[in-house]
């Protein structure tokens, strides 16, 4: 490690270069991060578990692995994984007491792909319990703190991943995004967060929150890194029939191309009540930079935008109530010692093992799906989901990308909103519509807000399966911010 | 506002036992969430089809061939059974279905 500065915030390309030029070996860079985590994680609580043994950090697949890994830019890169993605033989908690001692029996597809690429896994990162939340305060293992100001939230639910990237406790991290859980914390921590199109990345081995919304994606330091990670983790998977069989482009190929003439839509609904002045200002000045780069911006409308959150908070709890039925105290994890009968096992184990937010959502979902209420809630919300999707379809007839804020405000204090679940739901207002429509979205930092001096996230939303245009615009913009 | 009886019913459906304190808390919280989502009734959706997924993929089938990419072997079998909190040999143990009289 002699030739590098210790303060360096490594990107994927930095690691590639360092390994190639012999500044450090794969083992040295792994130990560098391990040491850094040992020193700084106590303060941040970004990692829930750390893989201590260097030899155990990777197990290879097949004989040709080394050769294929040598060609992958992720080879040797030390990374972090959100603790709701399975790594064979290691603990996976999903941020819940009910899975405190759960050992994964297999690798998630994304983990398999990353292993083949030759990455080094540093550890698993903190999250809101079962990815339900926007602050990481809902973790059963304590909140993660924002590295830029430890009295503040890092965002959620992939808050541990965002904090680990922002504090350079890994080169990049994986998160999952059901209603903003990658983009929201990326915005709060001043980094890049990409939610791919639903169906772009396999969900096999991701502990499910809401199966028609969940998507795995990268949290990175640069847009280029996000493209490199997407290249590696995307593609059709036999274990996830919702993954697309379409050919996958090289997402880095067109990053450098001109964005002149790209049509950018700015929904007027994004700039109404609830958006803080400083976020609005940074987002607007970023939009003028896009204009300066030759993009054509125009005001558009998403007429049903104001109904997106309400639909989301029926549909996600409904899917969650079904997905979390498997935590029954019998097959996995925590089982109550107080139960005498089978029914008691369910009631007591779930009562003792689940935190408030999962309980809340399971109950809302059970109610919305129950006899007599299904049509009024669940079916109604699915119709609204159709309207939201149609709004986007209409807008994308006129524009190539849609832009706006990622979040209504910059990072707030830990505890500031935790007593009011509904207030926290409103934080997702700009990210949720993207998941309802299954579209790709990215958050990139666009400077610090004037009054808080904290990072503001700029969101770019693309057409279905057109991450290329989205990444290209983000890449060009990043150079001018 | 949900009644206490309704909250009990929902908790029973969700298979979650609530303490008295939780019942009170969730009664208020669930009611305010349900009030919030009532907003959807403002929209006329009479002629709108519901959408259940966004990919457009219909009937994702695979060839009817033996798949070798996830074979059950002794080790995987053991790993899966070992996840159960209560077990005996190769079996998952559950408590009695009916209460002893």
Interface residues (C-beta under 8 A of the other chain):
Chain A: X102 X103 X105 X106 X198 X199 X212 X238 X239 X241 X242 X244 X304 X306 X307 X310 X311 X313 X314 X321 X325 X328 X329 X330 X331 X332 X333 X334 X335 X339 X340 X341 X342 X343 X344 X345 X346 X347 X348 X350 X351 X354 X359 X360 X362 X363 X364 X365 X366 X367 X370 X377 X379 X380 X381 X382 X383 X384 X385 X386 X387 X389 X421 X422 X425 X437 X438 X464
Chain B: X10 X11 X13 X14 X15 X16 X17 X18 X19 X22 X26 X29 X30 X32 X33 X34 X36 X37 X38 X39 X40 X41 X42 X43 X45 X48 X49 X50 X51 X52 X53 X54 X55 X57 X60 X62 X67 X69 X70 X76 X79 X80 X82 X83 X84 X85 X86 X92 X94 X95 X96 X97 X98 X99 X100
